[in-house]
Amino acid sequence: MLGMLFNDRECKELDYVIRKELDEMLMDLDDKRLDQDIRQSIAKRYKVVFRMYARFAPQKELSKYARNNRFPQTKH
């Protein structure tokens, strides 16, 4: 496990960057032109980034990025 210390400005920037990345991945997952294998890779990455975001995001913000049945879940 790694630990990091951020000041307030850095925390806000990290929050912004992660939210934008989640937004981009959601758009890609919704893009039917992408191959299913690529979409599965994006879904796995989304899961990792979402868990990172879940460590510090308020519940209200977190619910905006929780995946639902719009996208098929990847199987392990």
PyMOL Python script that loads the backbone (N, CA, C, O; Angstrom):
from pymol import cmd

cmd.read_pdbstr("""\
ATOM      1  N   MET A   1       0.845  -1.171   0.000  1.00  0.00           N
ATOM      2  CA  MET A   1       0.000   0.000   0.000  1.00  0.00           C
ATOM      3  C   MET A   1       0.891   1.234   0.000  1.00  0.00           C
ATOM      4  O   MET A   1       1.923   1.277   0.669  1.00  0.00           O
ATOM      5  N   LEU A   2       0.479   2.213  -0.747  1.00  0.00           N
ATOM      6  CA  LEU A   2       1.197   3.477  -0.822  1.00  0.00           C
ATOM      7  C   LEU A   2       0.365   4.582  -0.188  1.00  0.00           C
ATOM      8  O   LEU A   2      -0.865   4.540  -0.218  1.00  0.00           O
ATOM      9  N   GLY A   3       1.024   5.542   0.369  1.00  0.00           N
ATOM     10  CA  GLY A   3       0.338   6.708   0.910  1.00  0.00           C
ATOM     11  C   GLY A   3       0.875   7.964   0.255  1.00  0.00           C
ATOM     12  O   GLY A   3       2.051   8.031  -0.103  1.00  0.00           O
ATOM     13  N   MET A   4       0.026   8.945   0.099  1.00  0.00           N
ATOM     14  CA  MET A   4       0.433  10.207  -0.508  1.00  0.00           C
ATOM     15  C   MET A   4      -0.220  11.347   0.256  1.00  0.00           C
ATOM     16  O   MET A   4      -1.341  11.225   0.750  1.00  0.00           O
ATOM     17  N   LEU A   5       0.492  12.442   0.341  1.00  0.00           N
ATOM     18  CA  LEU A   5      -0.066  13.640   0.955  1.00  0.00           C
ATOM     19  C   LEU A   5      -0.263  14.693  -0.122  1.00  0.00           C
ATOM     20  O   LEU A   5       0.642  14.968  -0.910  1.00  0.00           O
ATOM     21  N   PHE A   6      -1.446  15.276  -0.150  1.00  0.00           N
ATOM     22  CA  PHE A   6      -1.760  16.323  -1.110  1.00  0.00           C
ATOM     23  C   PHE A   6      -2.263  17.542  -0.362  1.00  0.00           C
ATOM     24  O   PHE A   6      -2.902  17.423   0.684  1.00  0.00           O
ATOM     25  N   ASN A   7      -1.971  18.715  -0.902  1.00  0.00           N
ATOM     26  CA  ASN A   7      -2.587  19.906  -0.331  1.00  0.00           C
ATOM     27  C   ASN A   7      -3.983  20.061  -0.936  1.00  0.00           C
ATOM     28  O   ASN A   7      -4.367  19.283  -1.809  1.00  0.00           O
ATOM     29  N   ASP A   8      -4.736  21.045  -0.485  1.00  0.00           N
ATOM     30  CA  ASP A   8      -6.125  21.206  -0.920  1.00  0.00           C
ATOM     31  C   ASP A   8      -6.236  21.388  -2.434  1.00  0.00           C
ATOM     32  O   ASP A   8      -7.103  20.795  -3.075  1.00  0.00           O
ATOM     33  N   ARG A   9      -5.367  22.197  -2.989  1.00  0.00           N
ATOM     34  CA  ARG A   9      -5.417  22.442  -4.438  1.00  0.00           C
ATOM     35  C   ARG A   9      -5.127  21.163  -5.227  1.00  0.00           C
ATOM     36  O   ARG A   9      -5.776  20.895  -6.238  1.00  0.00           O
ATOM     37  N   GLU A  10      -4.164  20.385  -4.771  1.00  0.00           N
ATOM     38  CA  GLU A  10      -3.837  19.140  -5.445  1.00  0.00           C
ATOM     39  C   GLU A  10      -4.988  18.133  -5.339  1.00  0.00           C
ATOM     40  O   GLU A  10      -5.251  17.388  -6.283  1.00  0.00           O
ATOM     41  N   CYS A  11      -5.660  18.113  -4.210  1.00  0.00           N
ATOM     42  CA  CYS A  11      -6.817  17.231  -4.041  1.00  0.00           C
ATOM     43  C   CYS A  11      -7.933  17.583  -5.021  1.00  0.00           C
ATOM     44  O   CYS A  11      -8.550  16.701  -5.620  1.00  0.00           O
ATOM     45  N   LYS A  12      -8.182  18.872  -5.175  1.00  0.00           N
ATOM     46  CA  LYS A  12      -9.213  19.309  -6.116  1.00  0.00           C
ATOM     47  C   LYS A  12      -8.829  18.943  -7.548  1.00  0.00           C
ATOM     48  O   LYS A  12      -9.681  18.544  -8.343  1.00  0.00           O
ATOM     49  N   GLU A  13      -7.555  19.079  -7.868  1.00  0.00           N
ATOM     50  CA  GLU A  13      -7.088  18.738  -9.213  1.00  0.00           C
ATOM     51  C   GLU A  13      -7.201  17.240  -9.459  1.00  0.00           C
ATOM     52  O   GLU A  13      -7.625  16.825 -10.537  1.00  0.00           O
ATOM     53  N   LEU A  14      -6.832  16.432  -8.489  1.00  0.00           N
ATOM     54  CA  LEU A  14      -6.955  14.982  -8.616  1.00  0.00           C
ATOM     55  C   LEU A  14      -8.421  14.592  -8.791  1.00  0.00           C
ATOM     56  O   LEU A  14      -8.741  13.746  -9.626  1.00  0.00           O
ATOM     57  N   ASP A  15      -9.296  15.194  -8.022  1.00  0.00           N
ATOM     58  CA  ASP A  15     -10.730  14.949  -8.150  1.00  0.00           C
ATOM     59  C   ASP A  15     -11.203  15.261  -9.567  1.00  0.00           C
ATOM     60  O   ASP A  15     -11.930  14.472 -10.171  1.00  0.00           O
ATOM     61  N   TYR A  16     -10.797  16.397 -10.088  1.00  0.00           N
ATOM     62  CA  TYR A  16     -11.190  16.815 -11.430  1.00  0.00           C
ATOM     63  C   TYR A  16     -10.681  15.834 -12.489  1.00  0.00           C
ATOM     64  O   TYR A  16     -11.429  15.433 -13.381  1.00  0.00           O
ATOM     65  N   VAL A  17      -9.419  15.452 -12.388  1.00  0.00           N
ATOM     66  CA  VAL A  17      -8.813  14.559 -13.379  1.00  0.00           C
ATOM     67  C   VAL A  17      -9.505  13.194 -13.371  1.00  0.00           C
ATOM     68  O   VAL A  17      -9.799  12.639 -14.429  1.00  0.00           O
ATOM     69  N   ILE A  18      -9.759  12.665 -12.197  1.00  0.00           N
ATOM     70  CA  ILE A  18     -10.412  11.356 -12.119  1.00  0.00           C
ATOM     71  C   ILE A  18     -11.839  11.426 -12.650  1.00  0.00           C
ATOM     72  O   ILE A  18     -12.270  10.525 -13.369  1.00  0.00           O
ATOM     73  N   ARG A  19     -12.581  12.484 -12.307  1.00  0.00           N
ATOM     74  CA  ARG A  19     -13.950  12.607 -12.822  1.00  0.00           C
ATOM     75  C   ARG A  19     -13.964  12.696 -14.341  1.00  0.00           C
ATOM     76  O   ARG A  19     -14.808  12.077 -14.990  1.00  0.00           O
ATOM     77  N   LYS A  20     -13.053  13.449 -14.906  1.00  0.00           N
ATOM     78  CA  LYS A  20     -12.995  13.576 -16.371  1.00  0.00           C
ATOM     79  C   LYS A  20     -12.638  12.242 -17.017  1.00  0.00           C
ATOM     80  O   LYS A  20     -13.173  11.897 -18.071  1.00  0.00           O
ATOM     81  N   GLU A  21     -11.744  11.498 -16.392  1.00  0.00           N
ATOM     82  CA  GLU A  21     -11.383  10.185 -16.923  1.00  0.00           C
ATOM     83  C   GLU A  21     -12.576   9.234 -16.865  1.00  0.00           C
ATOM     84  O   GLU A  21     -12.820   8.487 -17.812  1.00  0.00           O
ATOM     85  N   LEU A  22     -13.312   9.258 -15.768  1.00  0.00           N
ATOM     86  CA  LEU A  22     -14.514   8.424 -15.664  1.00  0.00           C
ATOM     87  C   LEU A  22     -15.541   8.818 -16.722  1.00  0.00           C
ATOM     88  O   LEU A  22     -16.161   7.948 -17.335  1.00  0.00           O
ATOM     89  N   ASP A  23     -15.726  10.114 -16.940  1.00  0.00           N
ATOM     90  CA  ASP A  23     -16.649  10.580 -17.980  1.00  0.00           C
ATOM     91  C   ASP A  23     -16.251  10.057 -19.357  1.00  0.00           C
ATOM     92  O   ASP A  23     -17.093   9.586 -20.121  1.00  0.00           O
ATOM     93  N   GLU A  24     -14.962  10.144 -19.664  1.00  0.00           N
ATOM     94  CA  GLU A  24     -14.476   9.677 -20.964  1.00  0.00           C
ATOM     95  C   GLU A  24     -14.704   8.178 -21.132  1.00  0.00           C
ATOM     96  O   GLU A  24     -15.125   7.724 -22.196  1.00  0.00           O
ATOM     97  N   MET A  25     -14.426   7.419 -20.084  1.00  0.00           N
ATOM     98  CA  MET A  25     -14.616   5.973 -20.183  1.00  0.00           C
ATOM     99  C   MET A  25     -16.094   5.615 -20.321  1.00  0.00           C
ATOM    100  O   MET A  25     -16.433   4.672 -21.037  1.00  0.00           O
ATOM    101  N   LEU A  26     -16.968   6.345 -19.655  1.00  0.00           N
ATOM    102  CA  LEU A  26     -18.404   6.091 -19.810  1.00  0.00           C
ATOM    103  C   LEU A  26     -18.851   6.346 -21.247  1.00  0.00           C
ATOM    104  O   LEU A  26     -19.648   5.589 -21.801  1.00  0.00           O
ATOM    105  N   MET A  27     -18.336   7.412 -21.840  1.00  0.00           N
ATOM    106  CA  MET A  27     -18.671   7.687 -23.244  1.00  0.00           C
ATOM    107  C   MET A  27     -18.163   6.567 -24.147  1.00  0.00           C
ATOM    108  O   MET A  27     -18.867   6.138 -25.061  1.00  0.00           O
ATOM    109  N   ASP A  28     -16.947   6.094 -23.895  1.00  0.00           N
ATOM    110  CA  ASP A  28     -16.387   5.011 -24.701  1.00  0.00           C
ATOM    111  C   ASP A  28     -17.186   3.724 -24.524  1.00  0.00           C
ATOM    112  O   ASP A  28     -17.396   2.989 -25.489  1.00  0.00           O
ATOM    113  N   LEU A  29     -17.626   3.448 -23.319  1.00  0.00           N
ATOM    114  CA  LEU A  29     -18.415   2.242 -23.082  1.00  0.00           C
ATOM    115  C   LEU A  29     -19.764   2.302 -23.780  1.00  0.00           C
ATOM    116  O   LEU A  29     -20.344   1.267 -24.107  1.00  0.00           O
ATOM    117  N   ASP A  30     -20.254   3.486 -24.005  1.00  0.00           N
ATOM    118  CA  ASP A  30     -21.544   3.671 -24.677  1.00  0.00           C
ATOM    119  C   ASP A  30     -21.406   3.673 -26.203  1.00  0.00           C
ATOM    120  O   ASP A  30     -22.406   3.615 -26.918  1.00  0.00           O
ATOM    121  N   ASP A  31     -20.174   3.738 -26.694  1.00  0.00           N
ATOM    122  CA  ASP A  31     -19.905   3.802 -28.131  1.00  0.00           C
ATOM    123  C   ASP A  31     -19.993   2.403 -28.745  1.00  0.00           C
ATOM    124  O   ASP A  31     -19.125   1.563 -28.510  1.00  0.00           O
ATOM    125  N   LYS A  32     -21.015   2.163 -29.509  1.00  0.00           N
ATOM    126  CA  LYS A  32     -21.249   0.842 -30.105  1.00  0.00           C
ATOM    127  C   LYS A  32     -20.265   0.528 -31.237  1.00  0.00           C
ATOM    128  O   LYS A  32     -20.184  -0.615 -31.686  1.00  0.00           O
ATOM    129  N   ARG A  33     -19.530   1.519 -31.690  1.00  0.00           N
ATOM    130  CA  ARG A  33     -18.566   1.286 -32.763  1.00  0.00           C
ATOM    131  C   ARG A  33     -17.320   0.559 -32.278  1.00  0.00           C
ATOM    132  O   ARG A  33     -16.601  -0.049 -33.071  1.00  0.00           O
ATOM    133  N   LEU A  34     -17.068   0.621 -30.979  1.00  0.00           N
ATOM    134  CA  LEU A  34     -15.883  -0.030 -30.430  1.00  0.00           C
ATOM    135  C   LEU A  34     -16.085  -1.538 -30.323  1.00  0.00           C
ATOM    136  O   LEU A  34     -17.180  -2.017 -30.030  1.00  0.00           O
ATOM    137  N   ASP A  35     -15.034  -2.251 -30.561  1.00  0.00           N
ATOM    138  CA  ASP A  35     -15.036  -3.710 -30.458  1.00  0.00           C
ATOM    139  C   ASP A  35     -15.345  -4.126 -29.016  1.00  0.00           C
ATOM    140  O   ASP A  35     -14.987  -3.426 -28.068  1.00  0.00           O
ATOM    141  N   GLN A  36     -16.003  -5.251 -28.866  1.00  0.00           N
ATOM    142  CA  GLN A  36     -16.392  -5.740 -27.544  1.00  0.00           C
ATOM    143  C   GLN A  36     -15.176  -5.962 -26.641  1.00  0.00           C
ATOM    144  O   GLN A  36     -15.243  -5.688 -25.443  1.00  0.00           O
ATOM    145  N   ASP A  37     -14.070  -6.454 -27.198  1.00  0.00           N
ATOM    146  CA  ASP A  37     -12.861  -6.671 -26.400  1.00  0.00           C
ATOM    147  C   ASP A  37     -12.317  -5.351 -25.848  1.00  0.00           C
ATOM    148  O   ASP A  37     -11.866  -5.281 -24.704  1.00  0.00           O
ATOM    149  N   ILE A  38     -12.367  -4.328 -26.663  1.00  0.00           N
ATOM    150  CA  ILE A  38     -11.898  -3.007 -26.223  1.00  0.00           C
ATOM    151  C   ILE A  38     -12.813  -2.468 -25.127  1.00  0.00           C
ATOM    152  O   ILE A  38     -12.348  -1.913 -24.132  1.00  0.00           O
ATOM    153  N   ARG A  39     -14.101  -2.637 -25.321  1.00  0.00           N
ATOM    154  CA  ARG A  39     -15.052  -2.173 -24.312  1.00  0.00           C
ATOM    155  C   ARG A  39     -14.877  -2.925 -22.995  1.00  0.00           C
ATOM    156  O   ARG A  39     -15.045  -2.338 -21.926  1.00  0.00           O
ATOM    157  N   GLN A  40     -14.544  -4.202 -23.053  1.00  0.00           N
ATOM    158  CA  GLN A  40     -14.290  -4.963 -21.831  1.00  0.00           C
ATOM    159  C   GLN A  40     -13.038  -4.464 -21.120  1.00  0.00           C
ATOM    160  O   GLN A  40     -13.002  -4.391 -19.892  1.00  0.00           O
ATOM    161  N   SER A  41     -12.021  -4.123 -21.890  1.00  0.00           N
ATOM    162  CA  SER A  41     -10.799  -3.564 -21.296  1.00  0.00           C
ATOM    163  C   SER A  41     -11.082  -2.231 -20.624  1.00  0.00           C
ATOM    164  O   SER A  41     -10.581  -1.957 -19.534  1.00  0.00           O
ATOM    165  N   ILE A  42     -11.880  -1.412 -21.274  1.00  0.00           N
ATOM    166  CA  ILE A  42     -12.257  -0.117 -20.697  1.00  0.00           C
ATOM    167  C   ILE A  42     -13.065  -0.335 -19.425  1.00  0.00           C
ATOM    168  O   ILE A  42     -12.885   0.385 -18.443  1.00  0.00           O
ATOM    169  N   ALA A  43     -13.951  -1.319 -19.438  1.00  0.00           N
ATOM    170  CA  ALA A  43     -14.776  -1.606 -18.261  1.00  0.00           C
ATOM    171  C   ALA A  43     -13.911  -2.032 -17.077  1.00  0.00           C
ATOM    172  O   ALA A  43     -14.179  -1.631 -15.944  1.00  0.00           O
ATOM    173  N   LYS A  44     -12.896  -2.825 -17.319  1.00  0.00           N
ATOM    174  CA  LYS A  44     -11.983  -3.229 -16.240  1.00  0.00           C
ATOM    175  C   LYS A  44     -11.229  -2.023 -15.687  1.00  0.00           C
ATOM    176  O   LYS A  44     -11.082  -1.870 -14.475  1.00  0.00           O
ATOM    177  N   ARG A  45     -10.763  -1.187 -16.577  1.00  0.00           N
ATOM    178  CA  ARG A  45     -10.044   0.017 -16.150  1.00  0.00           C
ATOM    179  C   ARG A  45     -10.980   0.953 -15.392  1.00  0.00           C
ATOM    180  O   ARG A  45     -10.583   1.568 -14.402  1.00  0.00           O
ATOM    181  N   TYR A  46     -12.208   1.059 -15.853  1.00  0.00           N
ATOM    182  CA  TYR A  46     -13.197   1.905 -15.189  1.00  0.00           C
ATOM    183  C   TYR A  46     -13.374   1.466 -13.735  1.00  0.00           C
ATOM    184  O   TYR A  46     -13.456   2.295 -12.828  1.00  0.00           O
ATOM    185  N   LYS A  47     -13.430   0.172 -13.532  1.00  0.00           N
ATOM    186  CA  LYS A  47     -13.613  -0.372 -12.196  1.00  0.00           C
ATOM    187  C   LYS A  47     -12.479   0.066 -11.265  1.00  0.00           C
ATOM    188  O   LYS A  47     -12.719   0.450 -10.120  1.00  0.00           O
ATOM    189  N   VAL A  48     -11.252   0.005 -11.765  1.00  0.00           N
ATOM    190  CA  VAL A  48     -10.090   0.405 -10.968  1.00  0.00           C
ATOM    191  C   VAL A  48     -10.133   1.897 -10.645  1.00  0.00           C
ATOM    192  O   VAL A  48      -9.942   2.291  -9.495  1.00  0.00           O
ATOM    193  N   VAL A  49     -10.382   2.718 -11.651  1.00  0.00           N
ATOM    194  CA  VAL A  49     -10.409   4.170 -11.451  1.00  0.00           C
ATOM    195  C   VAL A  49     -11.578   4.565 -10.551  1.00  0.00           C
ATOM    196  O   VAL A  49     -11.445   5.462  -9.718  1.00  0.00           O
ATOM    197  N   PHE A  50     -12.716   3.902 -10.714  1.00  0.00           N
ATOM    198  CA  PHE A  50     -13.869   4.195  -9.864  1.00  0.00           C
ATOM    199  C   PHE A  50     -13.552   3.899  -8.402  1.00  0.00           C
ATOM    200  O   PHE A  50     -13.915   4.671  -7.514  1.00  0.00           O
ATOM    201  N   ARG A  51     -12.870   2.774  -8.151  1.00  0.00           N
ATOM    202  CA  ARG A  51     -12.502   2.448  -6.767  1.00  0.00           C
ATOM    203  C   ARG A  51     -11.541   3.478  -6.187  1.00  0.00           C
ATOM    204  O   ARG A  51     -11.605   3.791  -4.998  1.00  0.00           O
ATOM    205  N   MET A  52     -10.655   4.002  -7.021  1.00  0.00           N
ATOM    206  CA  MET A  52      -9.763   5.072  -6.560  1.00  0.00           C
ATOM    207  C   MET A  52     -10.590   6.297  -6.161  1.00  0.00           C
ATOM    208  O   MET A  52     -10.377   6.894  -5.106  1.00  0.00           O
ATOM    209  N   TYR A  53     -11.527   6.652  -7.022  1.00  0.00           N
ATOM    210  CA  TYR A  53     -12.373   7.821  -6.773  1.00  0.00           C
ATOM    211  C   TYR A  53     -13.237   7.611  -5.530  1.00  0.00           C
ATOM    212  O   TYR A  53     -13.494   8.556  -4.784  1.00  0.00           O
ATOM    213  N   ALA A  54     -13.680   6.391  -5.311  1.00  0.00           N
ATOM    214  CA  ALA A  54     -14.563   6.080  -4.184  1.00  0.00           C
ATOM    215  C   ALA A  54     -13.883   6.283  -2.837  1.00  0.00           C
ATOM    216  O   ALA A  54     -14.561   6.402  -1.816  1.00  0.00           O
ATOM    217  N   ARG A  55     -12.573   6.323  -2.819  1.00  0.00           N
ATOM    218  CA  ARG A  55     -11.851   6.492  -1.555  1.00  0.00           C
ATOM    219  C   ARG A  55     -11.979   7.890  -0.970  1.00  0.00           C
ATOM    220  O   ARG A  55     -11.827   8.079   0.237  1.00  0.00           O
ATOM    221  N   PHE A  56     -12.256   8.865  -1.821  1.00  0.00           N
ATOM    222  CA  PHE A  56     -12.330  10.234  -1.286  1.00  0.00           C
ATOM    223  C   PHE A  56     -13.547  11.022  -1.742  1.00  0.00           C
ATOM    224  O   PHE A  56     -13.768  12.133  -1.262  1.00  0.00           O
ATOM    225  N   ALA A  57     -14.327  10.487  -2.641  1.00  0.00           N
ATOM    226  CA  ALA A  57     -15.484  11.220  -3.163  1.00  0.00           C
ATOM    227  C   ALA A  57     -16.665  11.133  -2.205  1.00  0.00           C
ATOM    228  O   ALA A  57     -16.876  10.102  -1.566  1.00  0.00           O
ATOM    229  N   PRO A  58     -17.438  12.219  -2.104  1.00  0.00           N
ATOM    230  CA  PRO A  58     -18.672  12.159  -1.316  1.00  0.00           C
ATOM    231  C   PRO A  58     -19.671  11.203  -1.976  1.00  0.00           C
ATOM    232  O   PRO A  58     -19.643  11.007  -3.191  1.00  0.00           O
ATOM    233  N   GLN A  59     -20.530  10.625  -1.183  1.00  0.00           N
ATOM    234  CA  GLN A  59     -21.493   9.636  -1.679  1.00  0.00           C
ATOM    235  C   GLN A  59     -22.350  10.192  -2.815  1.00  0.00           C
ATOM    236  O   GLN A  59     -22.640   9.485  -3.780  1.00  0.00           O
ATOM    237  N   LYS A  60     -22.750  11.444  -2.701  1.00  0.00           N
ATOM    238  CA  LYS A  60     -23.586  12.062  -3.739  1.00  0.00           C
ATOM    239  C   LYS A  60     -22.851  12.110  -5.084  1.00  0.00           C
ATOM    240  O   LYS A  60     -23.442  11.825  -6.126  1.00  0.00           O
ATOM    241  N   GLU A  61     -21.574  12.468  -5.059  1.00  0.00           N
ATOM    242  CA  GLU A  61     -20.780  12.505  -6.289  1.00  0.00           C
ATOM    243  C   GLU A  61     -20.509  11.104  -6.811  1.00  0.00           C
ATOM    244  O   GLU A  61     -20.516  10.861  -8.018  1.00  0.00           O
ATOM    245  N   LEU A  62     -20.273  10.199  -5.891  1.00  0.00           N
ATOM    246  CA  LEU A  62     -19.950   8.829  -6.261  1.00  0.00           C
ATOM    247  C   LEU A  62     -21.105   8.168  -7.011  1.00  0.00           C
ATOM    248  O   LEU A  62     -20.890   7.401  -7.949  1.00  0.00           O
ATOM    249  N   SER A  63     -22.313   8.469  -6.595  1.00  0.00           N
ATOM    250  CA  SER A  63     -23.481   7.850  -7.229  1.00  0.00           C
ATOM    251  C   SER A  63     -23.624   8.254  -8.698  1.00  0.00           C
ATOM    252  O   SER A  63     -24.247   7.532  -9.476  1.00  0.00           O
ATOM    253  N   LYS A  64     -23.063   9.385  -9.080  1.00  0.00           N
ATOM    254  CA  LYS A  64     -23.124   9.820 -10.478  1.00  0.00           C
ATOM    255  C   LYS A  64     -22.320   8.900 -11.389  1.00  0.00           C
ATOM    256  O   LYS A  64     -22.610   8.782 -12.579  1.00  0.00           O
ATOM    257  N   TYR A  65     -21.312   8.252 -10.822  1.00  0.00           N
ATOM    258  CA  TYR A  65     -20.414   7.425 -11.627  1.00  0.00           C
ATOM    259  C   TYR A  65     -20.595   5.931 -11.396  1.00  0.00           C
ATOM    260  O   TYR A  65     -19.894   5.119 -12.001  1.00  0.00           O
ATOM    261  N   ALA A  66     -21.525   5.565 -10.528  1.00  0.00           N
ATOM    262  CA  ALA A  66     -21.780   4.143 -10.303  1.00  0.00           C
ATOM    263  C   ALA A  66     -22.377   3.560 -11.577  1.00  0.00           C
ATOM    264  O   ALA A  66     -23.328   4.103 -12.139  1.00  0.00           O
ATOM    265  N   ARG A  67     -21.809   2.460 -12.019  1.00  0.00           N
ATOM    266  CA  ARG A  67     -22.325   1.832 -13.241  1.00  0.00           C
ATOM    267  C   ARG A  67     -23.596   1.086 -12.930  1.00  0.00           C
ATOM    268  O   ARG A  67     -23.769   0.526 -11.847  1.00  0.00           O
ATOM    269  N   ASN A  68     -24.477   1.093 -13.902  1.00  0.00           N
ATOM    270  CA  ASN A  68     -25.733   0.356 -13.754  1.00  0.00           C
ATOM    271  C   ASN A  68     -25.850  -0.615 -14.918  1.00  0.00           C
ATOM    272  O   ASN A  68     -24.842  -0.964 -15.531  1.00  0.00           O
ATOM    273  N   ASN A  69     -27.017  -1.039 -15.221  1.00  0.00           N
ATOM    274  CA  ASN A  69     -27.217  -2.056 -16.257  1.00  0.00           C
ATOM    275  C   ASN A  69     -27.146  -1.505 -17.680  1.00  0.00           C
ATOM    276  O   ASN A  69     -27.426  -2.230 -18.634  1.00  0.00           O
ATOM    277  N   ARG A  70     -26.774  -0.230 -17.835  1.00  0.00           N
ATOM    278  CA  ARG A  70     -26.618   0.302 -19.187  1.00  0.00           C
ATOM    279  C   ARG A  70     -25.517  -0.420 -19.928  1.00  0.00           C
ATOM    280  O   ARG A  70     -25.572  -0.566 -21.149  1.00  0.00           O
ATOM    281  N   PHE A  71     -24.510  -0.877 -19.187  1.00  0.00           N
ATOM    282  CA  PHE A  71     -23.355  -1.498 -19.799  1.00  0.00           C
ATOM    283  C   PHE A  71     -23.226  -2.931 -19.295  1.00  0.00           C
ATOM    284  O   PHE A  71     -23.426  -3.193 -18.109  1.00  0.00           O
ATOM    285  N   PRO A  72     -22.899  -3.843 -20.176  1.00  0.00           N
ATOM    286  CA  PRO A  72     -22.703  -5.222 -19.708  1.00  0.00           C
ATOM    287  C   PRO A  72     -21.467  -5.285 -18.805  1.00  0.00           C
ATOM    288  O   PRO A  72     -20.420  -4.725 -19.127  1.00  0.00           O
ATOM    289  N   GLN A  73     -21.607  -5.965 -17.688  1.00  0.00           N
ATOM    290  CA  GLN A  73     -20.488  -6.127 -16.771  1.00  0.00           C
ATOM    291  C   GLN A  73     -19.543  -7.184 -17.319  1.00  0.00           C
ATOM    292  O   GLN A  73     -19.980  -8.171 -17.912  1.00  0.00           O
ATOM    293  N   THR A  74     -18.247  -6.974 -17.121  1.00  0.00           N
ATOM    294  CA  THR A  74     -17.288  -7.959 -17.591  1.00  0.00           C
ATOM    295  C   THR A  74     -17.238  -9.125 -16.634  1.00  0.00           C
ATOM    296  O   THR A  74     -17.429  -8.957 -15.430  1.00  0.00           O
ATOM    297  N   LYS A  75     -16.983 -10.302 -17.161  1.00  0.00           N
ATOM    298  CA  LYS A  75     -16.881 -11.500 -16.336  1.00  0.00           C
ATOM    299  C   LYS A  75     -15.419 -11.825 -16.133  1.00  0.00           C
ATOM    300  O   LYS A  75     -14.606 -11.668 -17.044  1.00  0.00           O
ATOM    301  N   HIS A  76     -15.088 -12.275 -14.940  1.00  0.00           N
ATOM    302  CA  HIS A  76     -13.690 -12.581 -14.614  1.00  0.00           C
ATOM    303  C   HIS A  76     -13.381 -14.010 -14.916  1.00  0.00           C
ATOM    304  O   HIS A  76     -12.253 -14.456 -14.707  1.00  0.00           O
TER     305      HIS A  76
END
""", "prot")
cmd.dss("prot")
cmd.show_as("cartoon", "prot")
cmd.util.cbc("prot")
cmd.orient("prot")
